[in-house]
């Protein structure tokens, strides 16, 4: 089975981005450490300076992504950002190799 790439946008109020960013970075570190099928997890800030946070994730396959979705780190991140009005928009992609 082929790799799965997630291109995502985390939308957050401008005054909340500085609170959400370290939580997302901690989530990223846990995923890369504890989820063998998570191959890459990049967090990017647009140079335009808006309130979006972009994410680029690569998983070994669809099963690895489902494991990520059900992992304790994701549940922790969702709980930590409760009430911060965080919205994640993700697009599943297949890499062209």
N, CA, C and O atoms as a GROMACS GRO file, in nm:
protein
  388
    1UNK      N    1   0.083  -0.118   0.000
    1UNK     CA    2   0.000   0.000   0.000
    1UNK      C    3   0.088   0.125   0.000
    1UNK      O    4   0.199   0.124   0.055
    2UNK      N    5   0.040   0.232  -0.060
    2UNK     CA    6   0.123   0.352  -0.075
    2UNK      C    7   0.112   0.444   0.046
    2UNK      O    8   0.020   0.434   0.126
    3UNK      N    9   0.207   0.532   0.054
    3UNK     CA   10   0.208   0.632   0.161
    3UNK      C   11   0.087   0.723   0.150
    3UNK      O   12   0.028   0.738   0.043
    4UNK      N   13   0.051   0.781   0.262
    4UNK     CA   14  -0.057   0.878   0.268
    4UNK      C   15   0.001   1.010   0.317
    4UNK      O   16   0.074   1.014   0.416
    5UNK      N   17  -0.031   1.117   0.246
    5UNK     CA   18   0.014   1.251   0.284
    5UNK      C   19  -0.109   1.332   0.325
    5UNK      O   20  -0.211   1.330   0.257
    6UNK      N   21  -0.097   1.401   0.436
    6UNK     CA   22  -0.202   1.490   0.481
    6UNK      C   23  -0.150   1.633   0.467
    6UNK      O   24  -0.046   1.669   0.522
    7UNK      N   25  -0.225   1.714   0.392
    7UNK     CA   26  -0.198   1.856   0.383
    7UNK      C   27  -0.309   1.922   0.463
    7UNK      O   28  -0.427   1.908   0.430
    8UNK      N   29  -0.272   1.993   0.568
    8UNK     CA   30  -0.374   2.047   0.656
    8UNK      C   31  -0.356   2.193   0.688
    8UNK      O   32  -0.246   2.249   0.680
    9UNK      N   33  -0.467   2.253   0.726
    9UNK     CA   34  -0.468   2.391   0.773
    9UNK      C   35  -0.536   2.392   0.909
    9UNK      O   36  -0.648   2.343   0.925
   10UNK      N   37  -0.468   2.450   1.005
   10UNK     CA   38  -0.524   2.469   1.138
   10UNK      C   39  -0.566   2.615   1.145
   10UNK      O   40  -0.481   2.705   1.143
   11UNK      N   41  -0.696   2.638   1.154
   11UNK     CA   42  -0.747   2.774   1.164
   11UNK      C   43  -0.771   2.807   1.310
   11UNK      O   44  -0.835   2.730   1.383
   12UNK      N   45  -0.720   2.921   1.353
   12UNK     CA   46  -0.732   2.961   1.493
   12UNK      C   47  -0.738   3.114   1.496
   12UNK      O   48  -0.682   3.181   1.409
   13UNK      N   49  -0.804   3.167   1.596
   13UNK     CA   50  -0.810   3.313   1.611
   13UNK      C   51  -0.667   3.367   1.628
   13UNK      O   52  -0.585   3.305   1.695
   14UNK      N   53  -0.639   3.484   1.568
   14UNK     CA   54  -0.503   3.540   1.576
   14UNK      C   55  -0.450   3.549   1.719
   14UNK      O   56  -0.332   3.525   1.742
   15UNK      N   57  -0.535   3.583   1.814
   15UNK     CA   58  -0.488   3.597   1.952
   15UNK      C   59  -0.461   3.462   2.019
   15UNK      O   60  -0.404   3.458   2.128
   16UNK      N   61  -0.501   3.353   1.957
   16UNK     CA   62  -0.482   3.219   2.013
   16UNK      C   63  -0.365   3.143   1.949
   16UNK      O   64  -0.322   3.041   2.003
   17UNK      N   65  -0.313   3.190   1.836
   17UNK     CA   66  -0.210   3.114   1.766
   17UNK      C   67  -0.089   3.086   1.853
   17UNK      O   68  -0.033   2.977   1.848
   18UNK      N   69  -0.046   3.183   1.933
   18UNK     CA   70   0.072   3.162   2.018
   18UNK      C   71   0.045   3.062   2.130
   18UNK      O   72   0.140   3.008   2.187
   19UNK      N   73  -0.081   3.036   2.162
   19UNK     CA   74  -0.116   2.934   2.260
   19UNK      C   75  -0.125   2.796   2.194
   19UNK      O   76  -0.083   2.696   2.252
   20UNK      N   77  -0.179   2.792   2.073
   20UNK     CA   78  -0.201   2.665   2.004
   20UNK      C   79  -0.070   2.608   1.949
   20UNK      O   80  -0.051   2.486   1.952
   21UNK      N   81   0.019   2.691   1.902
   21UNK     CA   82   0.142   2.646   1.837
   21UNK      C   83   0.227   2.554   1.927
   21UNK      O   84   0.266   2.447   1.880
   22UNK      N   85   0.257   2.588   2.052
   22UNK     CA   86   0.338   2.496   2.133
   22UNK      C   87   0.265   2.364   2.162
   22UNK      O   88   0.330   2.260   2.177
   23UNK      N   89   0.134   2.367   2.170
   23UNK     CA   90   0.058   2.244   2.191
   23UNK      C   91   0.068   2.154   2.068
   23UNK      O   92   0.081   2.032   2.080
   24UNK      N   93   0.063   2.215   1.950
   24UNK     CA   94   0.077   2.138   1.827
   24UNK      C   95   0.219   2.083   1.812
   24UNK      O   96   0.236   1.970   1.767
   25UNK      N   97   0.318   2.160   1.850
   25UNK     CA   98   0.457   2.113   1.843
   25UNK      C   99   0.481   1.997   1.940
   25UNK      O  100   0.555   1.904   1.907
   26UNK      N  101   0.420   2.001   2.056
   26UNK     CA  102   0.432   1.890   2.151
   26UNK      C  103   0.363   1.766   2.094
   26UNK      O  104   0.414   1.654   2.107
   27UNK      N  105   0.248   1.785   2.032
   27UNK     CA  106   0.176   1.675   1.966
   27UNK      C  107   0.263   1.615   1.856
   27UNK      O  108   0.273   1.493   1.844
   28UNK      N  109   0.325   1.700   1.778
   28UNK     CA  110   0.414   1.655   1.671
   28UNK      C  111   0.526   1.568   1.727
   28UNK      O  112   0.553   1.460   1.674
   29UNK      N  113   0.590   1.613   1.833
   29UNK     CA  114   0.701   1.538   1.893
   29UNK      C  115   0.654   1.401   1.943
   29UNK      O  116   0.722   1.301   1.923
   30UNK      N  117   0.537   1.398   2.007
   30UNK     CA  118   0.485   1.269   2.056
   30UNK      C  119   0.455   1.174   1.940
   30UNK      O  120   0.485   1.055   1.948
   31UNK      N  121   0.397   1.227   1.834
   31UNK     CA  122   0.363   1.143   1.718
   31UNK      C  123   0.488   1.082   1.656
   31UNK      O  124   0.491   0.962   1.628
   32UNK      N  125   0.589   1.164   1.635
   32UNK     CA  126   0.712   1.114   1.573
   32UNK      C  127   0.784   1.014   1.663
   32UNK      O  128   0.851   0.924   1.614
   33UNK      N  129   0.770   1.030   1.793
   33UNK     CA  130   0.836   0.939   1.889
   33UNK      C  131   0.758   0.810   1.907
   33UNK      O  132   0.818   0.702   1.911
   34UNK      N  133   0.626   0.818   1.918
   34UNK     CA  134   0.545   0.704   1.961
   34UNK      C  135   0.469   0.632   1.850
   34UNK      O  136   0.415   0.524   1.874
   35UNK      N  137   0.464   0.688   1.731
   35UNK     CA  138   0.386   0.628   1.622
   35UNK      C  139   0.481   0.590   1.508
   35UNK      O  140   0.518   0.675   1.428
   36UNK      N  141   0.520   0.463   1.501
   36UNK     CA  142   0.616   0.422   1.398
   36UNK      C  143   0.570   0.447   1.255
   36UNK      O  144   0.653   0.464   1.165
   37UNK      N  145   0.439   0.451   1.231
   37UNK     CA  146   0.388   0.475   1.096
   37UNK      C  147   0.381   0.620   1.058
   37UNK      O  148   0.352   0.653   0.943
   38UNK      N  149   0.408   0.711   1.154
   38UNK     CA  150   0.414   0.854   1.124
   38UNK      C  151   0.556   0.885   1.079
   38UNK      O  152   0.648   0.888   1.160
   39UNK      N  153   0.573   0.907   0.951
   39UNK     CA  154   0.707   0.924   0.893
   39UNK      C  155   0.754   1.069   0.895
   39UNK      O  156   0.874   1.096   0.905
   40UNK      N  157   0.659   1.161   0.887
   40UNK     CA  158   0.695   1.304   0.881
   40UNK      C  159   0.578   1.385   0.935
   40UNK      O  160   0.462   1.352   0.911
   41UNK      N  161   0.610   1.491   1.008
   41UNK     CA  162   0.505   1.579   1.062
   41UNK      C  163   0.567   1.717   1.071
   41UNK      O  164   0.639   1.748   1.166
   42UNK      N  165   0.538   1.800   0.972
   42UNK     CA  166   0.594   1.936   0.967
   42UNK      C  167   0.487   2.037   1.004
   42UNK      O  168   0.372   2.023   0.964
   43UNK      N  169   0.527   2.137   1.079
   43UNK     CA  170   0.439   2.248   1.116
   43UNK      C  171   0.498   2.372   1.051
   43UNK      O  172   0.617   2.401   1.065
   44UNK      N  173   0.413   2.446   0.979
   44UNK     CA  174   0.459   2.560   0.900
   44UNK      C  175   0.375   2.683   0.930
   44UNK      O  176   0.253   2.674   0.948
   45UNK      N  177   0.441   2.798   0.935
   45UNK     CA  178   0.371   2.924   0.954
   45UNK      C  179   0.380   3.005   0.825
   45UNK      O  180   0.491   3.032   0.776
   46UNK      N  181   0.266   3.045   0.769
   46UNK     CA  182   0.269   3.127   0.648
   46UNK      C  183   0.345   3.258   0.673
   46UNK      O  184   0.334   3.317   0.781
   47UNK      N  185   0.418   3.301   0.577
   47UNK     CA  186   0.495   3.426   0.590
   47UNK      C  187   0.405   3.548   0.589
   47UNK      O  188   0.449   3.657   0.627
   48UNK      N  189   0.281   3.532   0.546
   48UNK     CA  190   0.188   3.644   0.543
   48UNK      C  191   0.151   3.689   0.685
   48UNK      O  192   0.095   3.797   0.703
   49UNK      N  193   0.182   3.606   0.786
   49UNK     CA  194   0.158   3.647   0.923
   49UNK      C  195   0.014   3.633   0.970
   49UNK      O  196  -0.025   3.693   1.070
   50UNK      N  197  -0.064   3.555   0.898
   50UNK     CA  198  -0.203   3.538   0.940
   50UNK      C  199  -0.213   3.438   1.055
   50UNK      O  200  -0.111   3.397   1.110
   51UNK      N  201  -0.332   3.399   1.089
   51UNK     CA  202  -0.351   3.314   1.205
   51UNK      C  203  -0.349   3.165   1.172
   51UNK      O  204  -0.364   3.082   1.263
   52UNK      N  205  -0.331   3.129   1.048
   52UNK     CA  206  -0.328   2.987   1.011
   52UNK      C  207  -0.197   2.922   1.051
   52UNK      O  208  -0.092   2.986   1.059
   53UNK      N  209  -0.206   2.791   1.075
   53UNK     CA  210  -0.090   2.705   1.092
   53UNK      C  211  -0.108   2.594   0.990
   53UNK      O  212  -0.215   2.533   0.984
   54UNK      N  213  -0.007   2.567   0.911
   54UNK     CA  214  -0.016   2.462   0.810
   54UNK      C  215   0.056   2.337   0.859
   54UNK      O  216   0.157   2.347   0.930
   55UNK      N  217   0.005   2.222   0.822
   55UNK     CA  218   0.070   2.097   0.860
   55UNK      C  219   0.088   2.010   0.736
   55UNK      O  220   0.004   2.008   0.646
   56UNK      N  221   0.199   1.938   0.735
   56UNK     CA  222   0.231   1.843   0.628
   56UNK      C  223   0.273   1.715   0.699
   56UNK      O  224   0.377   1.710   0.766
   57UNK      N  225   0.191   1.612   0.684
   57UNK     CA  226   0.215   1.486   0.753
   57UNK      C  227   0.228   1.375   0.649
   57UNK      O  228   0.157   1.374   0.549
   58UNK      N  229   0.320   1.280   0.674
   58UNK     CA  230   0.336   1.165   0.586
   58UNK      C  231   0.326   1.040   0.673
   58UNK      O  232   0.392   1.027   0.776
   59UNK      N  233   0.240   0.949   0.628
   59UNK     CA  234   0.218   0.823   0.699
   59UNK      C  235   0.257   0.707   0.609
   59UNK      O  236   0.247   0.715   0.487
   60UNK      N  237   0.300   0.601   0.671
   60UNK     CA  238   0.342   0.482   0.598
   60UNK      C  239   0.231   0.431   0.507
   60UNK      O  240   0.258   0.387   0.395
   61UNK      N  241   0.106   0.437   0.554
   61UNK     CA  242  -0.009   0.393   0.476
   61UNK      C  243  -0.136   0.440   0.547
   61UNK      O  244  -0.128   0.506   0.650
   62UNK      N  245  -0.251   0.406   0.493
   62UNK     CA  246  -0.379   0.447   0.553
   62UNK      C  247  -0.396   0.392   0.694
   62UNK      O  248  -0.452   0.459   0.781
   63UNK      N  249  -0.349   0.271   0.717
   63UNK     CA  250  -0.360   0.211   0.850
   63UNK      C  251  -0.280   0.289   0.954
   63UNK      O  252  -0.324   0.304   1.068
   64UNK      N  253  -0.164   0.338   0.914
   64UNK     CA  254  -0.083   0.419   1.006
   64UNK      C  255  -0.154   0.549   1.040
   64UNK      O  256  -0.145   0.597   1.153
   65UNK      N  257  -0.223   0.606   0.943
   65UNK     CA  258  -0.298   0.729   0.970
   65UNK      C  259  -0.414   0.701   1.065
   65UNK      O  260  -0.441   0.781   1.154
   66UNK      N  261  -0.484   0.589   1.046
   66UNK     CA  262  -0.593   0.554   1.136
   66UNK      C  263  -0.539   0.531   1.277
   66UNK      O  264  -0.604   0.568   1.375
   67UNK      N  265  -0.421   0.470   1.288
   67UNK     CA  266  -0.358   0.452   1.420
   67UNK      C  267  -0.330   0.588   1.482
   67UNK      O  268  -0.350   0.607   1.602
   68UNK      N  269  -0.282   0.684   1.401
   68UNK     CA  270  -0.256   0.820   1.449
   68UNK      C  271  -0.384   0.886   1.499
   68UNK      O  272  -0.384   0.948   1.605
   69UNK      N  273  -0.492   0.872   1.423
   69UNK     CA  274  -0.619   0.934   1.460
   69UNK      C  275  -0.673   0.879   1.592
   69UNK      O  276  -0.745   0.949   1.664
   70UNK      N  277  -0.638   0.755   1.624
   70UNK     CA  278  -0.687   0.691   1.746
   70UNK      C  279  -0.583   0.688   1.858
   70UNK      O  280  -0.607   0.627   1.962
   71UNK      N  281  -0.470   0.752   1.837
   71UNK     CA  282  -0.361   0.748   1.936
   71UNK      C  283  -0.386   0.846   2.051
   71UNK      O  284  -0.460   0.943   2.035
   72UNK      N  285  -0.325   0.819   2.165
   72UNK     CA  286  -0.342   0.907   2.282
   72UNK      C  287  -0.298   1.051   2.257
   72UNK      O  288  -0.356   1.143   2.315
   73UNK      N  289  -0.198   1.072   2.173
   73UNK     CA  290  -0.149   1.209   2.152
   73UNK      C  291  -0.255   1.296   2.087
   73UNK      O  292  -0.271   1.413   2.125
   74UNK      N  293  -0.327   1.243   1.991
   74UNK     CA  294  -0.433   1.322   1.926
   74UNK      C  295  -0.543   1.356   2.025
   74UNK      O  296  -0.591   1.469   2.029
   75UNK      N  297  -0.581   1.259   2.105
   75UNK     CA  298  -0.684   1.284   2.207
   75UNK      C  299  -0.636   1.392   2.305
   75UNK      O  300  -0.714   1.478   2.346
   76UNK      N  301  -0.509   1.387   2.342
   76UNK     CA  302  -0.453   1.488   2.432
   76UNK      C  303  -0.457   1.626   2.368
   76UNK      O  304  -0.497   1.723   2.432
   77UNK      N  305  -0.416   1.635   2.242
   77UNK     CA  306  -0.416   1.764   2.172
   77UNK      C  307  -0.557   1.821   2.161
   77UNK      O  308  -0.578   1.940   2.184
   78UNK      N  309  -0.653   1.736   2.127
   78UNK     CA  310  -0.791   1.782   2.118
   78UNK      C  311  -0.841   1.833   2.253
   78UNK      O  312  -0.913   1.933   2.260
   79UNK      N  313  -0.805   1.764   2.358
   79UNK     CA  314  -0.847   1.805   2.492
   79UNK      C  315  -0.779   1.937   2.532
   79UNK      O  316  -0.843   2.024   2.590
   80UNK      N  317  -0.650   1.950   2.501
   80UNK     CA  318  -0.576   2.071   2.537
   80UNK      C  319  -0.628   2.195   2.462
   80UNK      O  320  -0.619   2.306   2.513
   81UNK      N  321  -0.681   2.175   2.343
   81UNK     CA  322  -0.726   2.290   2.262
   81UNK      C  323  -0.878   2.312   2.272
   81UNK      O  324  -0.933   2.396   2.202
   82UNK      N  325  -0.944   2.237   2.358
   82UNK     CA  326  -1.087   2.256   2.378
   82UNK      C  327  -1.114   2.401   2.422
   82UNK      O  328  -1.046   2.453   2.510
   83UNK      N  329  -1.211   2.464   2.359
   83UNK     CA  330  -1.247   2.601   2.393
   83UNK      C  331  -1.164   2.707   2.323
   83UNK      O  332  -1.190   2.826   2.340
   84UNK      N  333  -1.064   2.667   2.244
   84UNK     CA  334  -0.980   2.763   2.172
   84UNK      C  335  -1.031   2.790   2.032
   84UNK      O  336  -0.969   2.865   1.957
   85UNK      N  337  -1.143   2.729   1.994
   85UNK     CA  338  -1.204   2.746   1.863
   85UNK      C  339  -1.104   2.714   1.752
   85UNK      O  340  -1.084   2.792   1.659
   86UNK      N  341  -1.042   2.596   1.762
   86UNK     CA  342  -0.946   2.547   1.663
   86UNK      C  343  -1.022   2.462   1.561
   86UNK      O  344  -1.101   2.375   1.597
   87UNK      N  345  -0.997   2.490   1.434
   87UNK     CA  346  -1.059   2.412   1.327
   87UNK      C  347  -0.948   2.357   1.238
   87UNK      O  348  -0.860   2.432   1.192
   88UNK      N  349  -0.952   2.227   1.213
   88UNK     CA  350  -0.852   2.163   1.128
   88UNK      C  351  -0.920   2.118   1.000
   88UNK      O  352  -1.020   2.047   1.003
   89UNK      N  353  -0.863   2.161   0.887
   89UNK     CA  354  -0.911   2.121   0.755
   89UNK      C  355  -0.798   2.039   0.693
   89UNK      O  356  -0.687   2.089   0.675
   90UNK      N  357  -0.827   1.914   0.661
   90UNK     CA  358  -0.722   1.824   0.610
   90UNK      C  359  -0.762   1.766   0.475
   90UNK      O  360  -0.879   1.737   0.451
   91UNK      N  361  -0.663   1.750   0.390
   91UNK     CA  362  -0.682   1.685   0.260
   91UNK      C  363  -0.589   1.565   0.253
   91UNK      O  364  -0.468   1.577   0.270
   92UNK      N  365  -0.648   1.448   0.228
   92UNK     CA  366  -0.568   1.326   0.211
   92UNK      C  367  -0.515   1.322   0.069
   92UNK      O  368  -0.590   1.343  -0.027
   93UNK      N  369  -0.386   1.296   0.055
   93UNK     CA  370  -0.321   1.295  -0.076
   93UNK      C  371  -0.238   1.169  -0.094
   93UNK      O  372  -0.191   1.109   0.002
   94UNK      N  373  -0.221   1.130  -0.219
   94UNK     CA  374  -0.128   1.022  -0.255
   94UNK      C  375  -0.008   1.085  -0.321
   94UNK      O  376  -0.023   1.165  -0.414
   95UNK      N  377   0.112   1.051  -0.275
   95UNK     CA  378   0.230   1.110  -0.340
   95UNK      C  379   0.248   1.050  -0.480
   95UNK      O  380   0.221   0.933  -0.504
   96UNK      N  381   0.295   1.133  -0.569
   96UNK     CA  382   0.327   1.089  -0.704
   96UNK      C  383   0.476   1.056  -0.706
   96UNK      O  384   0.560   1.144  -0.685
   97UNK      N  385   0.506   0.931  -0.729
   97UNK     CA  386   0.648   0.888  -0.726
   97UNK      C  387   0.688   0.829  -0.858
   97UNK      O  388   0.803   0.787  -0.874
   0.00000   0.00000   0.00000
